[in-house]
Amino acid sequence: MKSLFFRIFVSYWIAQALFVVLALLAASAIRPSHEIAVLQAQEPKFLAEGVDAFQKGGEASLWRYSRNIHDSQHIRLYIFDDQGKDLLRRQPPDWVVRAQRGQLRTADSFWGRLRPNTQFLRNSMTGPDGRPYTLIIELAPDPHPWWGPQGFPGLGVILAILVSGFVCYVLARYLTSPIIRLRAATQKLAAGDLAARSGMPQSERRHDELGELVSDFDQMAERLQNLVDAQRRLLTDISHELRSPLARLNVALELARQRSGPDARSALDRIDRETNRLNELISALLTIARLDGGDITIRKEPVPLEDLIREIAKDAAFECQHRGCQVSVIVTDECEIMGNPRLLHSALENVVRNAIRYTHEGTTVEIRLEKAESYNSVGPEAVVRVTDSGPGVPENALDKLFQPFYRIDDARGRQTGGVGLGLAITEKAVLLHGGSVRAANRPQGGLMVEVRLPLLPQASDAGAALPADVPTESLR
C-alpha cells in the first residue's frame, strides 16, 4: 500500500467496521437477565413434568407436554436419558447434541450469547425413577434487527459498514486531497514548469496544517519563479549591454591596426582573438537565455539529418586537420525529422566541436546516424552518436556536462577555450524538439554523446504537423 489515501481509507474503515461489529456483538450479548433467571428457576419443573409425562403416557404424552410448553413460553425442550438419547426419538441438530455433551456454553454466559440463533440452557438432574436425565431448553431467537438468519450479519450490519466506509472515504479524501495537488504541482515544478501551483483557489483553502503547507508551497514556487526570471532577464540584459561596447571596441581595433606599426600587430591580434571569444560567449548566453525562457519562436520543417550531419562533419574536418584528426560519418538509415534546421545545426555542431576539441591527435571522430526504438515506446527515433578518442569524463561528471558553465576543470577549459555553454545549448535545443541527449564513457576510451530525436510522421500526417509560418529568431 504505497498510497497514503488508500492507507488512511482502509485503516479507518477497518477500525470503524470492527467497532460497529463489536458494538453489535456486545449489545446482542446483553439479554434481559430476568428472562434467563425465570427459565433457570423453572428448569427442575420442566424436567420433572416431562419425565413424569413420558413414564405415564409414553412418547405421545411427552410430545403433548413439550408442545404446550412451546406454545405458551416459546421454548423447545430436549430431554436426554443416561445413554444420551432423546426421549422422543428425534434426531436433534448437531448443536443440541454438542450442548447435551457440555461442549457449548449456555445462554447465561457472555460467549453463549454471541450465538443469536443457538441460545440454550442446560440442566442435569435425577428423575423420579432414579435415573439421570439432561434437559436442553432451546430459547426463542432474539429478534435483534442487526442479525440475519444463520447468525450472519443482516442488513443493518451491512448498512453500518457501508456508511462507515463512505464516511472514511470522505475523511481520507479530505485529508489527502491537498497532498495530491501538492504532489502534482511538485512534479511540474521539478520538470521545469516554474508556473506550477497547487491550483487550489484561495476561497477553498483550509486553515489547518495541510492548507498552510499548500500555501507555503505556492509562495515558494512564486518566489522561485521570480528569482529565475530575474536571473534570466539579468543575463539577457547584460549580454545585450555588452554588445554595444564590443562593437565599438571592434571599430577602435580596426582604427588601431591602420594607425599602428608592425610592432603592435601581435598585441592587436591578441585583442582581436579575445574580442571574438567574448562575442561568441555573449551569443551563447543570449541563446541560453532564450531557450531557458521559452520565448524563442521557431519554424519547423522537414530536416534530412544526413545532409545536416555531413555539412557539419565537413566543417569540423577542416578545423581539426592541423591536429591530424579526421571526422567520419556512418549513416545506416535515412532519417528525417521535423525541426528547425539552424537550431539543430547549432545543437549537433556543438557536440561535434566538443569531440574534435578533446580527441587525441591523429584520431578519428565518428558520427553515426541510425534509427532505433525510443526508450519509452512512443515510436521510432533518429539516433545520432558522436564518439571521440579523448580522455573521457569522470563518471560523477557525466550528468553535469549539459549544465551551463560547467567544466571538468579550469585548466582544461583554458587550454581548449571552452566556457561550458555548447553542450548546454545542445540539450535545450534537443529538448525543444522533443528529443533527449546523454553522454557516456566508452570502454575503449573516449566519450560518446547520443542525441535522440523523434522521426517525422508519415506523409499523411506530415501536412497536419506543419505549424504556421512564424518569424525565426536569430540563434547567433
C-alpha positions in Angstrom: 0.0 0.0 0.0 2.0 2.9 -1.3 -0.9 5.4 -1.5 -1.4 7.5 1.6 -5.1 7.8 0.7 -5.5 4.1 0.5 -3.8 3.5 3.8 -5.9 6.1 5.6 -9.1 4.9 3.9 -8.6 1.2 4.7 -7.3 1.8 8.2 -10.2 4.0 9.2 -12.7 1.7 7.5 -11.4 -1.4 9.2 -11.4 0.4 12.6 -15.0 1.6 12.1 -16.2 -1.7 10.8 -14.7 -3.6 13.8 -16.1 -1.0 16.1 -19.6 -1.5 14.7 -19.5 -5.3 14.7 -18.1 -5.5 18.2 -20.6 -3.0 19.5 -23.4 -5.1 18.0 -22.0 -8.3 19.4 -21.8 -6.7 22.8 -25.3 -5.4 22.5 -26.6 -8.8 21.4 -24.9 -10.4 24.3 -26.9 -8.4 26.8 -30.1 -10.4 27.1 -32.5 -9.3 29.9 -31.3 -11.1 33.0 -34.8 -11.7 34.4 -35.7 -13.9 31.3 -32.7 -16.2 32.0 -33.4 -16.2 35.7 -37.1 -17.2 35.3 -36.3 -20.0 32.9 -33.4 -21.3 35.1 -35.9 -21.4 38.1 -38.3 -23.5 36.0 -35.7 -26.0 34.7 -36.4 -28.6 37.5 -40.1 -28.3 37.0 -39.8 -28.7 33.2 -37.6 -31.8 33.6 -39.7 -33.4 36.3 -43.0 -32.9 34.5 -41.5 -34.0 31.2 -40.1 -37.3 32.7 -43.4 -37.9 34.5 -45.4 -37.4 31.3 -43.1 -39.8 29.5 -43.3 -42.5 32.1 -47.1 -42.3 32.4 -48.1 -41.8 28.8 -45.0 -42.6 26.7 -43.8 -40.5 23.8 -47.2 -39.2 22.9 -47.8 -37.7 26.4 -44.3 -36.2 26.4 -44.9 -34.7 22.9 -48.1 -33.0 24.1 -46.4 -31.6 27.1 -43.5 -30.2 25.0 -46.0 -28.8 22.5 -47.9 -27.0 25.3 -44.6 -25.5 26.7 -43.6 -24.4 23.2 -46.9 -22.7 22.6 -47.1 -21.0 25.9 -43.4 -19.9 26.5 -41.9 -20.1 23.0 -39.1 -22.5 24.0 -38.3 -26.0 22.8 -37.4 -28.9 25.2 -35.0 -31.7 24.6 -34.8 -34.4 27.3 -32.0 -37.0 27.1 -31.6 -40.2 29.1 -28.4 -41.5 30.6 -27.5 -43.0 27.2 -27.6 -39.6 25.5 -30.8 -40.5 23.5 -33.7 -38.1 23.0 -36.8 -39.5 24.8 -38.9 -38.5 21.7 -36.5 -40.5 19.4 -35.8 -37.4 17.4 -32.6 -36.6 15.5 -31.6 -33.4 17.2 -29.5 -30.8 15.5 -25.8 -31.1 15.9 -25.5 -28.1 18.2 -28.1 -29.7 20.5 -26.0 -32.9 20.7 -22.9 -30.9 21.5 -24.9 -28.9 24.1 -26.0 -32.1 25.7 -22.4 -33.2 25.9 -21.4 -29.9 27.5 -19.3 -28.8 24.6 -21.2 -25.4 24.1 -21.7 -22.5 26.5 -25.1 -21.7 27.8 -27.1 -18.5 27.3 -26.3 -17.3 30.8 -22.6 -16.7 29.7 -21.3 -14.0 27.5 -19.8 -16.3 24.9 -23.1 -18.2 24.8 -24.9 -15.1 23.9 -22.7 -14.5 20.8 -24.7 -17.2 19.0 -28.0 -15.5 18.5 -29.8 -18.5 16.9 -28.4 -21.3 19.1 -29.0 -20.0 22.6 -30.0 -22.6 25.2 -30.0 -23.5 28.9 -28.8 -26.9 30.2 -29.6 -28.8 33.4 -28.9 -32.3 34.6 -30.8 -34.0 37.4 -32.1 -37.3 38.6 -35.6 -38.1 37.6 -38.4 -39.6 39.8 -37.3 -43.1 38.6 -33.8 -42.5 40.0 -32.1 -42.3 36.5 -30.1 -39.3 35.4 -31.6 -37.0 32.7 -30.3 -34.0 30.9 -32.6 -31.1 29.9 -31.8 -28.7 27.0 -34.0 -25.7 26.7 -33.7 -24.0 23.3 -34.5 -20.4 23.8 -36.5 -18.4 21.2 -34.3 -16.5 18.8 -33.7 -12.9 19.9 -35.5 -10.8 17.2 -32.4 -8.5 17.0 -32.6 -6.4 13.8 -28.8 -6.4 13.4 -28.6 -10.1 12.8 -29.9 -12.2 10.0 -30.6 -15.9 9.6 -27.9 -18.4 10.4 -26.1 -15.9 12.6 -24.7 -13.9 9.8 -24.8 -10.1 9.7 -28.0 -8.8 8.4 -29.0 -5.7 6.5 -28.4 -3.5 9.5 -24.7 -4.5 9.9 -24.1 -4.3 6.1 -25.6 -0.8 6.0 -23.5 0.2 9.1 -20.3 -1.0 7.4 -21.1 0.8 4.1 -22.0 4.0 5.9 -18.8 3.9 7.9 -16.9 3.2 4.6 -18.4 6.3 3.0 -17.5 8.4 6.0 -14.0 7.1 6.0 -13.7 7.7 2.2 -14.8 11.3 2.6 -12.4 11.8 5.5 -9.4 10.2 3.7 -10.1 12.2 0.5 -10.3 15.4 2.7 -7.0 14.6 4.3 -5.1 13.6 1.2 -6.5 16.0 -1.5 -4.1 18.8 -0.7 -1.2 16.3 -0.8 -2.3 15.0 -4.2 -2.5 18.6 -5.5 0.9 19.4 -4.0 2.5 16.3 -5.5 1.2 17.1 -9.0 2.5 20.7 -8.7 5.8 19.5 -7.4 6.3 17.1 -10.3 5.6 20.0 -12.7 8.0 22.2 -10.9 10.7 19.6 -11.0 10.1 19.2 -14.7 10.9 22.9 -15.2 7.4 24.4 -15.2 8.1 27.3 -12.8 4.5 28.5 -13.1 3.2 25.3 -11.5 0.9 25.9 -8.5 -1.3 23.8 -6.3 -4.4 25.1 -8.2 -6.4 25.4 -5.0 -8.5 28.6 -5.0 -8.0 30.9 -2.1 -11.6 30.6 -1.1 -11.3 26.8 -0.8 -8.0 26.7 1.1 -8.2 25.1 4.5 -6.7 26.6 7.6 -5.1 23.5 9.0 -1.5 22.3 8.7 -2.0 20.8 5.2 -3.7 24.0 4.0 -0.7 26.1 5.3 1.7 23.7 3.6 -0.1 24.2 0.2 0.0 27.9 0.7 3.7 27.8 1.7 4.4 25.8 -1.5 2.7 28.3 -3.7 4.6 31.1 -2.1 7.9 29.2 -2.5 7.1 28.4 -6.2 6.2 32.0 -6.9 9.4 33.3 -5.2 11.5 30.7 -7.2 9.9 31.7 -10.4 10.6 35.4 -9.7 14.2 34.7 -8.9 14.8 32.6 -12.0 13.0 35.1 -14.2 15.1 37.9 -12.7 18.3 35.9 -13.4 17.3 35.3 -17.0 16.4 38.9 -17.5 19.7 39.9 -15.9 21.6 37.5 -18.2 19.9 38.8 -21.3 20.2 42.5 -20.3 23.9 42.1 -19.6 24.5 40.3 -22.9 22.7 43.0 -24.8 24.5 45.8 -23.0 27.9 44.2 -23.6 27.4 44.0 -27.4 27.4 47.8 -27.8 30.9 48.4 -26.2 32.2 45.3 -28.0 31.0 46.7 -31.4 32.8 50.0 -30.6 35.9 48.0 -29.5 36.0 46.3 -32.9 35.8 49.6 -34.7 38.6 51.0 -32.4 40.6 47.9 -33.1 40.5 48.3 -36.8 41.5 52.0 -36.5 44.4 51.0 -34.3 45.5 48.5 -37.0 45.6 51.2 -39.6 47.5 53.7 -37.4 49.9 51.4 -35.6 53.1 49.9 -37.0 54.2 46.2 -37.2 55.4 46.1 -33.6 51.8 46.4 -32.3 50.4 43.8 -34.7 50.8 40.8 -32.3 49.1 42.7 -29.4 46.3 43.8 -31.7 45.8 40.2 -32.9 45.5 39.0 -29.3 42.9 41.7 -28.6 41.1 40.6 -31.8 41.0 36.9 -30.6 39.8 37.8 -27.2 37.1 40.1 -28.6 35.9 37.3 -30.9 35.8 34.9 -27.9 33.8 37.4 -25.9 31.4 37.9 -28.9 30.9 34.1 -29.1 30.3 34.0 -25.3 27.6 36.7 -25.5 25.9 35.0 -28.4 25.8 31.7 -26.5 24.5 33.5 -23.4 21.7 35.0 -25.4 20.8 31.6 -26.9 20.8 30.0 -23.4 18.6 32.8 -22.1 16.1 32.5 -25.0 15.9 28.7 -24.7 15.6 28.8 -20.9 12.9 31.4 -21.0 10.8 29.5 -23.6 10.3 32.7 -25.6 12.1 31.6 -28.7 9.8 31.0 -31.6 10.9 28.6 -34.3 9.5 27.4 -37.6 9.7 23.7 -38.0 10.1 22.0 -41.3 11.3 18.5 -42.5 15.0 18.2 -42.0 17.1 15.4 -43.6 19.6 14.6 -40.8 22.1 13.0 -43.2 22.7 16.2 -45.1 22.9 18.2 -41.9 25.4 15.9 -40.4 27.6 15.7 -43.5 27.7 19.5 -43.7 28.8 19.7 -40.0 31.4 17.0 -40.5 32.9 18.8 -43.5 33.4 22.0 -41.5 34.7 20.1 -38.5 37.2 18.1 -40.6 38.6 21.3 -42.0 39.1 22.7 -38.5 40.9 19.7 -37.0 43.1 18.8 -39.9 46.1 20.7 -38.3 46.0 18.1 -35.5 45.9 15.2 -37.9 42.4 14.3 -36.9 39.6 13.1 -39.1 35.8 13.1 -39.0 33.9 10.1 -40.4 30.2 9.8 -41.0 28.3 6.5 -40.9 24.7 6.5 -42.0 22.8 3.3 -41.6 19.3 4.7 -42.1 17.7 7.6 -43.7 16.3 9.8 -41.0 14.1 12.9 -41.5 12.7 14.8 -38.6 10.5 17.9 -38.1 12.6 20.7 -36.7 14.4 24.0 -37.2 17.5 23.5 -39.4 19.5 26.3 -37.8 18.8 25.2 -34.3 19.5 21.6 -35.0 22.7 22.6 -36.8 23.8 24.5 -33.7 23.0 21.6 -31.4 24.8 18.9 -33.3 27.7 21.2 -34.3 28.4 21.9 -30.6 28.6 18.1 -29.9 31.0 17.6 -32.8 33.1 20.6 -32.0 33.4 19.3 -28.4 34.5 15.9 -29.7 37.3 17.3 -32.1 38.4 19.6 -29.3 39.2 16.8 -26.8 40.0 13.8 -29.1 43.7 12.8 -29.2 45.8 14.0 -32.1 45.8 11.7 -35.1 42.4 10.0 -34.1 39.0 9.9 -35.7 35.8 11.4 -34.5 32.9 9.2 -35.6 29.3 10.4 -36.3 26.8 7.6 -36.7 23.2 8.1 -37.7 20.6 5.3 -37.4 17.0 4.5 -36.5 16.1 3.0 -33.1 13.0 2.4 -30.9 12.6 5.0 -28.2 13.1 4.1 -24.6 9.5 4.9 -23.7 8.0 3.2 -26.7 6.5 6.3 -28.2 7.8 5.5 -31.7 11.0 5.2 -33.7 13.6 7.9 -33.2 16.6 9.1 -35.1 19.8 8.5 -33.1 23.0 10.5 -33.6 26.0 9.2 -31.8 29.2 11.2 -31.7 32.3 9.4 -30.4 35.8 10.6 -29.8 39.1 9.1 -28.5 39.8 11.6 -25.9 40.4 11.2 -22.2 36.7 10.8 -21.3 34.9 12.3 -18.4 34.7 11.2 -14.7 31.6 9.2 -14.1 30.3 11.6 -11.5 30.5 14.4 -14.0 28.5 12.8 -16.9 25.2 14.2 -15.7 26.7 17.7 -15.3 28.1 18.1 -18.8 24.9 19.7 -20.0 24.8 22.3 -17.3 25.7 25.9 -18.3 29.2 27.0 -17.5 30.2 23.5 -16.2 33.7 22.4 -16.9 35.7 19.4 -15.7 38.5 21.7 -14.6 39.5 25.3 -15.2 42.9 24.3 -16.7 41.3 22.1 -19.3 38.9 24.9 -20.2 41.7 27.4 -20.6 43.5 25.0 -22.9 40.6 24.4 -25.2 39.0 27.8 -25.0 35.6 26.4 -23.9 33.3 28.1 -21.4 30.8 25.3 -20.8 27.9 26.5 -22.9 28.0 24.4 -26.0 26.5 21.2 -24.6 24.0 23.2 -22.6 22.7 24.8 -25.8 22.6 21.3 -27.3 20.5 19.8 -24.5 18.0 22.7 -24.5 17.7 22.7 -28.3 17.1 18.9 -28.4 14.5 19.1 -25.6 12.8 21.9 -27.6 12.4 19.3 -30.4 11.0 16.6 -28.1 14.2 14.6 -28.0 16.8 13.6 -25.4 20.6 13.7 -25.1 23.0 11.8 -22.9 26.7 11.2 -22.5 28.7 8.0 -21.6 32.3 6.9 -21.4 33.4 4.4 -24.0 35.0 1.2 -22.7 38.0 1.6 -25.1 38.4 5.2 -24.0 36.8 8.5 -25.1 33.3 9.9 -24.8 30.1 9.1 -26.6 27.3 11.7 -26.8 23.9 10.3 -28.0 21.2 12.6 -29.4 17.7 11.1 -29.9 15.1 13.0 -32.0 11.6 11.8 -32.9 11.3 10.9 -36.6 9.0 12.7 -38.9 5.5 11.2 -39.0 4.1 9.5 -42.2 3.4 11.6 -45.2 -0.3 11.6 -44.5 0.3 13.2 -41.1 3.2 15.5 -42.1 0.9 18.2 -43.5 -1.1 18.4 -40.4 2.0 18.5 -38.2 3.5 21.5 -40.0 2.9 24.7 -38.0 2.0 28.1 -39.4 4.9 30.2 -40.7 6.2 32.4 -38.0 9.4 34.5 -37.8 12.5 32.6 -36.9 14.6 34.1 -34.0 18.3 34.5 -34.6 20.4 31.9 -32.7 23.7 33.5 -33.3 
